[in-house]
Amino acid sequence: MNNQNLNNNESNNSINNSNNGNNTFNNFNNIEVLGEDLTSQNQNNQIDYNSFIKPPEQKKQDPNELLNAVPNPDMMISSPTTNMISSDDLMEDFVGKNYEKISKRKYNFAAFFFNIFYLMYRKMYLEGIVLFILMIGLQLLLIAIPFVPALIDLIINLLLLFMVNKIYVKKAKKKIEKIINKNKNKSISDLRNICKKAGGTNLILTIILSIVLILLTSVMLVFVLPAKIIKLMFGNLNFDFSISGNSSINENIDYEDNDNSDNNEDNKYHGELNYKESIVLNDKINMGYLLIFKPDGLNSDYLYSYSYQTDASNPNSNCSFTLGVVNNYDKSKELIDEIAQYNELENSAITYVTNKNLIFDSVTVSHDLKEVYYNSINNKDEVYLLTYEISSSADQSICNAFYKGIMDSIEFK
């Protein structure tokens, strides 16, 4: 029994020993695991001494430099990422006053009433000058036709009324595009200032150019010295431009309303002409250039008498004309033949056909100090005589051009 207990004790001890051994092994494992845990815990709880290291001192900056570091609102328009202004904004700067009206409306009453002066006011100088030359040229060419010059003005003004805004905006866009391309390194504020200077209006220069154009027009269309004063300087002879001592060309006009005058029973021209006073030429005939030539003291309802001085400094530089219905003649050819015979120009009469297909009997008499063109035509049993004189001191090219224009402008009502 003792042996049995002893064996049991031994077995128990061996079991305990084995258990103790296992426990010891397990404890070692536990120690290792615990060590790992402690290591990780220590790592997690380790103090970051680097966070306590004092950062290096930074250089103090000027406040202005700090402000410059802030993004500038005036960014470059050419940069796609910093495009802070639209083309409409630049267009508004370029147009300036009345931007909304010009950019949105299809009509412009200021352009209608002021035409070329409005174009120059909006700095469209080239367009204004070209339009001025066109208007003057057309009016001079078509002045012979009644109401045509006024109609030309109206048509041009209507075109400006409905087209000037479109033309101006298109031109402004091209200029703005050029400004942007030439100033890629400029800020937006600089671009806006450039557009404002390039566009807008210019009243002072418009006034100066307007005065120049008006003066040019006056030189072309208006006399400096009235023909009446010229006549008084050389006597009361209607067709005499000669200097004292050379008065061989002395055409005297007698204003007698008598178709059967005893002075001309043989119907021969003796250097004198009678004109009917009982007519009103304006009721019978239309003709141009009356606005360019200036009436003299002999002008009346029944006799047109006009002059033009080609050189303001020379009172003798005149071309002039008279037009009336001649008494005592019923055939224009007969009158012209007698004028030719009187001036010893046998068989020199010709026919002159105008643009309106009127056929005049004509003769030219040349003298030392002037050249005289006689042009006669029949209309309803009446003989009309237009006498055109060119002084030797006048500008021949201008006077000849006016002569042709006057003849081509005549038409009967």
C-alpha positions as CSV (number, residue, x, y, z in Angstrom):
1,M,0.0,0.0,0.0
2,N,2.8,2.3,0.8
3,N,4.4,1.3,-2.4
4,Q,1.2,2.2,-4.2
5,N,1.1,5.6,-2.5
6,L,4.6,6.1,-3.3
7,N,4.0,5.3,-6.9
8,N,1.1,7.5,-7.0
9,N,3.1,10.3,-5.5
10,E,5.8,9.8,-8.0
11,S,3.3,9.7,-10.8
12,N,1.8,12.8,-9.4
13,N,5.1,14.5,-9.1
14,S,6.0,13.5,-12.6
15,I,2.8,14.9,-13.8
16,N,3.4,18.0,-11.8
17,N,6.9,18.2,-13.1
18,S,5.6,17.8,-16.6
19,N,3.0,20.3,-16.0
20,N,5.5,22.6,-14.4
21,G,7.7,22.2,-17.5
22,N,4.9,23.0,-19.8
23,N,4.0,25.9,-17.6
24,T,7.5,27.1,-17.7
25,F,7.6,26.9,-21.5
26,N,4.2,28.7,-21.7
27,N,5.5,31.3,-19.4
28,F,8.5,31.9,-21.6
29,N,6.2,32.3,-24.6
30,N,4.1,34.6,-22.6
31,I,7.1,36.7,-21.7
32,E,8.1,36.9,-25.3
33,V,4.7,38.0,-26.4
34,L,4.5,40.5,-23.6
35,G,7.9,41.8,-24.6
36,E,6.6,42.4,-28.1
37,D,3.6,44.2,-26.7
38,L,5.7,46.3,-24.5
39,T,8.0,47.1,-27.4
40,S,5.2,48.2,-29.6
41,Q,3.6,50.1,-26.7
42,N,6.9,51.8,-26.0
43,Q,7.2,52.7,-29.6
44,N,3.7,54.1,-29.7
45,N,4.3,56.0,-26.5
46,Q,7.8,57.1,-27.5
47,I,8.1,61.0,-27.3
48,D,8.9,62.7,-30.6
49,Y,11.8,64.8,-29.5
50,N,12.1,66.2,-33.0
51,S,8.9,68.1,-32.4
52,F,10.6,70.0,-29.7
53,I,13.4,71.1,-32.0
54,K,13.2,74.9,-32.6
55,P,12.6,75.7,-36.3
56,P,15.1,77.8,-38.1
57,E,14.5,81.5,-38.0
58,Q,13.0,82.9,-41.1
59,K,14.0,86.2,-42.7
60,K,11.6,89.1,-42.0
61,Q,9.7,90.2,-45.1
62,D,8.7,93.6,-46.1
63,P,4.9,94.1,-45.9
64,N,4.9,95.3,-49.5
65,E,6.5,92.0,-50.6
66,L,3.8,90.1,-48.7
67,L,1.2,92.1,-50.5
68,N,2.8,91.4,-53.8
69,A,2.7,87.7,-53.1
70,V,-1.1,88.0,-53.1
71,P,-2.6,87.1,-56.5
72,N,-3.0,90.3,-58.5
73,P,-6.6,90.9,-59.8
74,D,-5.0,92.5,-62.9
75,M,-4.1,89.2,-64.5
76,M,-3.1,88.8,-68.1
77,I,-5.9,88.4,-70.6
78,S,-3.7,86.3,-72.8
79,S,-3.5,83.6,-70.1
80,P,-6.3,81.0,-70.4
81,T,-6.1,80.3,-66.7
82,T,-6.3,83.9,-65.5
83,N,-8.7,85.4,-68.0
84,M,-10.5,87.8,-65.7
85,I,-11.9,90.2,-68.3
86,S,-14.1,89.7,-71.4
87,S,-13.9,91.2,-74.8
88,D,-17.2,93.0,-74.1
89,D,-15.5,94.9,-71.3
90,L,-12.7,96.0,-73.6
91,M,-15.3,97.0,-76.2
92,E,-17.1,99.1,-73.6
93,D,-13.8,100.8,-72.7
94,F,-13.1,101.4,-76.4
95,V,-16.6,102.8,-77.3
96,G,-16.9,104.8,-74.1
97,K,-20.0,107.1,-74.2
98,N,-23.2,105.6,-75.4
99,Y,-21.8,102.1,-75.5
100,E,-25.2,100.5,-74.9
101,K,-26.8,102.4,-77.8
102,I,-24.0,101.7,-80.2
103,S,-23.5,98.1,-79.4
104,K,-27.2,97.1,-79.3
105,R,-29.2,99.5,-81.5
106,K,-29.4,99.0,-85.3
107,Y,-29.9,102.7,-86.0
108,N,-28.0,105.9,-85.1
109,F,-29.8,109.3,-85.4
110,A,-26.6,111.2,-84.7
111,A,-25.0,109.8,-87.8
112,F,-28.2,110.6,-89.8
113,F,-28.1,114.3,-88.9
114,F,-24.3,114.9,-88.8
115,N,-23.1,112.3,-91.4
116,I,-19.4,112.9,-92.0
117,F,-19.0,115.0,-88.9
118,Y,-20.2,112.2,-86.7
119,L,-17.8,109.8,-88.3
120,M,-14.9,112.1,-87.5
121,Y,-16.3,112.6,-84.0
122,R,-16.0,108.8,-83.5
123,K,-12.4,108.9,-84.8
124,M,-13.3,107.4,-88.2
125,Y,-11.4,110.0,-90.0
126,L,-10.6,108.1,-93.2
127,E,-14.2,107.1,-93.6
128,G,-15.3,110.7,-93.1
129,I,-12.9,112.2,-95.6
130,V,-13.7,109.6,-98.2
131,L,-17.5,110.2,-97.7
132,F,-16.9,113.9,-98.0
133,I,-15.1,113.6,-101.3
134,L,-17.8,111.2,-102.6
135,M,-20.6,113.5,-101.7
136,I,-19.0,116.6,-103.2
137,G,-18.0,114.7,-106.4
138,L,-21.5,113.4,-106.9
139,Q,-23.1,116.7,-106.3
140,L,-20.9,118.5,-108.8
141,L,-21.5,115.9,-111.4
142,L,-25.3,115.8,-110.9
143,I,-25.9,119.4,-109.9
144,A,-27.6,120.0,-113.2
145,I,-30.4,117.7,-112.4
146,P,-33.0,119.3,-110.1
147,F,-33.3,117.9,-106.6
148,V,-30.6,115.3,-107.2
149,P,-27.9,116.8,-104.9
150,A,-30.5,116.9,-102.0
151,L,-31.5,113.3,-102.9
152,I,-27.9,112.2,-102.7
153,D,-27.6,113.7,-99.2
154,L,-30.7,111.9,-98.1
155,I,-29.6,108.5,-99.4
156,I,-26.2,108.8,-97.7
157,N,-27.8,109.9,-94.4
158,L,-30.2,107.0,-94.5
159,L,-27.3,104.5,-95.1
160,L,-25.4,106.0,-92.2
161,L,-28.6,105.8,-90.0
162,F,-28.8,102.0,-90.3
163,M,-25.2,101.0,-91.0
164,V,-22.8,103.2,-89.0
165,N,-23.2,101.2,-85.7
166,K,-22.4,97.9,-87.4
167,I,-19.4,99.4,-89.2
168,Y,-18.1,101.1,-86.1
169,V,-18.4,98.0,-83.9
170,K,-16.7,95.8,-86.5
171,K,-13.8,98.3,-86.8
172,A,-13.6,98.5,-83.0
173,K,-13.2,94.7,-82.7
174,K,-10.4,94.7,-85.1
175,K,-8.6,97.5,-83.3
176,I,-9.0,95.8,-79.9
177,E,-7.7,92.5,-81.3
178,K,-4.6,94.4,-82.6
179,I,-4.1,96.0,-79.2
180,I,-4.2,92.7,-77.4
181,N,-1.7,91.1,-79.8
182,K,0.7,94.0,-79.5
183,N,0.4,94.2,-75.7
184,K,0.6,90.6,-74.5
185,N,2.8,91.5,-71.5
186,K,0.5,94.3,-70.3
187,S,-1.9,94.0,-67.4
188,I,-5.6,94.3,-67.8
189,S,-5.7,97.8,-66.4
190,D,-3.1,98.8,-69.0
191,L,-5.1,97.2,-71.8
192,R,-8.2,99.0,-70.7
193,N,-6.4,102.3,-70.7
194,I,-5.0,101.7,-74.2
195,C,-8.5,100.8,-75.5
196,K,-9.9,104.0,-74.0
197,K,-7.3,106.1,-75.7
198,A,-7.6,104.4,-79.0
199,G,-11.4,104.6,-79.0
200,G,-13.8,107.1,-77.6
201,T,-14.5,110.5,-79.2
202,N,-12.5,113.6,-80.3
203,L,-14.6,116.8,-80.4
204,I,-11.7,119.2,-80.8
205,L,-10.2,117.5,-83.9
206,T,-13.7,117.1,-85.3
207,I,-14.3,120.8,-85.2
208,I,-10.9,121.5,-86.8
209,L,-11.5,119.1,-89.6
210,S,-15.0,120.4,-90.1
211,I,-13.7,123.9,-90.5
212,V,-11.1,122.7,-93.1
213,L,-13.7,120.8,-95.1
214,I,-16.2,123.8,-95.0
215,L,-13.4,126.1,-96.3
216,L,-12.5,123.7,-99.1
217,T,-16.2,123.5,-100.1
218,S,-16.5,127.3,-100.0
219,V,-13.4,127.7,-102.3
220,M,-15.0,125.3,-104.8
221,L,-18.5,126.7,-104.8
222,V,-18.5,130.4,-103.7
223,F,-17.2,133.6,-105.2
224,V,-14.7,135.7,-103.2
225,L,-15.5,138.8,-105.1
226,P,-19.1,139.4,-106.5
227,A,-19.4,139.7,-110.3
228,K,-21.3,143.0,-109.8
229,I,-18.2,144.7,-108.4
230,I,-16.2,143.5,-111.4
231,K,-18.8,145.0,-113.7
232,L,-18.6,148.3,-111.9
233,M,-14.8,148.3,-112.2
234,F,-15.0,148.0,-116.0
235,G,-18.1,149.9,-116.8
236,N,-21.8,149.0,-117.3
237,L,-21.2,147.0,-120.4
238,N,-22.8,143.6,-119.9
239,F,-20.3,141.5,-121.9
240,D,-17.2,143.8,-121.7
241,F,-14.3,142.4,-119.8
242,S,-11.7,144.4,-121.8
243,I,-9.2,146.8,-120.4
244,S,-9.5,150.5,-121.3
245,G,-8.2,151.1,-124.8
246,N,-9.1,147.5,-126.0
247,S,-12.9,147.7,-126.1
248,S,-13.4,146.3,-129.5
249,I,-15.6,143.5,-128.1
250,N,-18.5,145.7,-127.0
251,E,-21.8,143.7,-126.8
252,N,-24.7,146.1,-125.9
253,I,-28.0,144.6,-124.7
254,D,-31.2,146.4,-125.2
255,Y,-34.1,145.2,-123.1
256,E,-37.1,146.1,-125.3
257,D,-40.1,143.9,-125.3
258,N,-40.9,144.6,-128.9
259,D,-41.0,141.8,-131.4
260,N,-41.1,144.2,-134.4
261,S,-38.4,146.6,-133.5
262,D,-37.6,149.3,-136.1
263,N,-33.9,149.2,-135.1
264,N,-33.5,145.8,-136.7
265,E,-35.8,145.8,-139.7
266,D,-33.3,143.8,-141.7
267,N,-32.9,141.2,-138.9
268,K,-29.2,141.8,-139.0
269,Y,-27.0,141.5,-135.9
270,H,-25.2,144.7,-135.2
271,G,-23.6,143.9,-131.9
272,E,-26.9,144.5,-130.0
273,L,-29.5,142.1,-128.7
274,N,-33.1,142.5,-127.5
275,Y,-34.5,140.2,-124.9
276,K,-38.2,139.5,-124.1
277,E,-39.2,140.9,-120.7
278,S,-42.6,139.3,-120.6
279,I,-41.4,135.8,-119.8
280,V,-40.2,134.0,-116.7
281,L,-37.3,131.8,-117.6
282,N,-37.8,129.6,-114.5
283,D,-41.2,128.6,-115.9
284,K,-39.7,127.6,-119.3
285,I,-36.3,126.0,-118.6
286,N,-34.2,124.1,-116.1
287,M,-30.4,124.4,-115.9
288,G,-27.7,123.6,-113.5
289,Y,-24.7,125.4,-112.0
290,L,-26.8,128.3,-110.8
291,L,-25.5,127.5,-107.2
292,I,-21.9,127.6,-108.3
293,F,-22.1,130.7,-110.5
294,K,-23.1,133.9,-108.8
295,P,-25.8,136.3,-110.1
296,D,-24.8,139.8,-111.1
297,G,-26.8,143.0,-111.2
298,L,-28.3,142.2,-114.6
299,N,-29.9,138.9,-113.5
300,S,-33.7,138.9,-113.5
301,D,-36.7,136.6,-114.2
302,Y,-36.4,137.0,-118.0
303,L,-32.6,137.1,-118.3
304,Y,-30.1,134.9,-116.5
305,S,-26.7,136.6,-115.9
306,Y,-24.2,134.8,-113.8
307,S,-20.4,134.9,-113.3
308,Y,-17.6,132.8,-111.7
309,Q,-14.2,134.0,-110.6
310,T,-11.5,131.3,-110.8
311,D,-8.8,133.3,-109.0
312,A,-9.8,135.2,-105.9
313,S,-6.7,137.5,-106.3
314,N,-7.5,138.4,-109.9
315,P,-10.8,140.2,-110.6
316,N,-10.3,139.6,-114.3
317,S,-10.3,135.8,-114.1
318,N,-13.9,135.3,-114.8
319,C,-16.1,133.1,-116.9
320,S,-19.8,134.2,-117.2
321,F,-22.9,133.4,-119.1
322,T,-26.3,135.0,-120.0
323,L,-29.4,133.3,-121.2
324,G,-32.6,134.8,-122.5
325,V,-35.2,134.8,-125.3
326,V,-34.1,137.0,-128.2
327,N,-36.5,139.4,-130.0
328,N,-36.8,139.7,-133.7
329,Y,-35.6,136.2,-134.5
330,D,-37.6,133.1,-135.1
331,K,-34.7,130.8,-136.3
332,S,-31.7,130.1,-134.2
333,K,-29.5,129.3,-137.2
334,E,-30.2,132.7,-138.7
335,L,-29.1,134.4,-135.5
336,I,-25.9,132.5,-135.2
337,D,-25.0,133.0,-138.9
338,E,-25.4,136.8,-138.4
339,I,-23.2,136.8,-135.3
340,A,-20.6,134.9,-137.3
341,Q,-20.8,137.4,-140.2
342,Y,-20.6,140.4,-137.9
343,N,-17.4,139.0,-136.4
344,E,-16.1,138.1,-139.9
345,L,-16.3,134.3,-139.3
346,E,-17.9,133.1,-142.5
347,N,-19.2,129.4,-142.5
348,S,-17.9,128.8,-138.9
349,A,-21.3,128.0,-137.3
350,I,-21.6,124.4,-136.0
351,T,-24.2,122.4,-134.2
352,Y,-23.8,121.4,-130.5
353,V,-25.7,118.3,-129.3
354,T,-26.1,118.1,-125.5
355,N,-26.5,115.0,-123.3
356,K,-30.2,115.7,-123.3
357,N,-30.2,115.6,-127.1
358,L,-30.9,119.3,-127.5
359,I,-29.3,120.7,-130.7
360,F,-27.8,124.2,-130.5
361,D,-26.5,126.3,-133.3
362,S,-23.1,127.6,-132.1
363,V,-20.3,129.8,-133.0
364,T,-17.1,130.8,-131.1
365,V,-15.6,134.2,-131.3
366,S,-12.0,134.6,-130.1
367,H,-10.6,138.0,-129.0
368,D,-7.4,139.1,-127.3
369,L,-8.9,139.3,-123.8
370,K,-11.7,136.7,-123.9
371,E,-13.4,134.0,-125.9
372,V,-17.1,134.0,-126.5
373,Y,-19.4,131.0,-127.2
374,Y,-22.8,131.8,-128.7
375,N,-25.3,129.0,-128.5
376,S,-28.8,129.4,-129.9
377,I,-31.8,127.0,-130.0
378,N,-35.5,127.1,-131.0
379,N,-38.3,126.1,-128.7
380,K,-41.9,126.8,-129.4
381,D,-41.3,129.6,-131.9
382,E,-38.9,131.3,-129.5
383,V,-35.2,131.6,-130.0
384,Y,-33.0,131.2,-126.8
385,L,-29.5,132.5,-126.8
386,L,-26.9,131.4,-124.2
387,T,-23.7,133.5,-124.4
388,Y,-20.7,132.1,-122.5
389,E,-17.5,134.1,-122.1
390,I,-14.1,133.1,-120.7
391,S,-11.6,135.7,-119.8
392,S,-8.0,135.1,-120.9
393,S,-7.0,135.5,-117.2
394,A,-9.3,132.8,-116.0
395,D,-8.5,129.2,-115.4
396,Q,-9.4,127.8,-118.9
397,S,-9.8,124.2,-117.7
398,I,-12.3,125.1,-115.0
399,C,-14.3,127.5,-117.2
400,N,-14.4,124.9,-120.1
401,A,-15.6,122.2,-117.7
402,F,-18.4,124.6,-116.4
403,Y,-19.3,125.5,-120.0
404,K,-19.9,121.9,-121.0
405,G,-21.8,121.2,-117.7
406,I,-24.1,124.2,-118.2
407,M,-24.9,123.2,-121.8
408,D,-25.6,119.6,-120.9
409,S,-27.8,120.7,-118.0
410,I,-30.3,122.7,-120.0
411,E,-33.7,121.2,-120.5
412,F,-37.1,122.7,-121.4
413,K,-40.1,122.2,-119.3
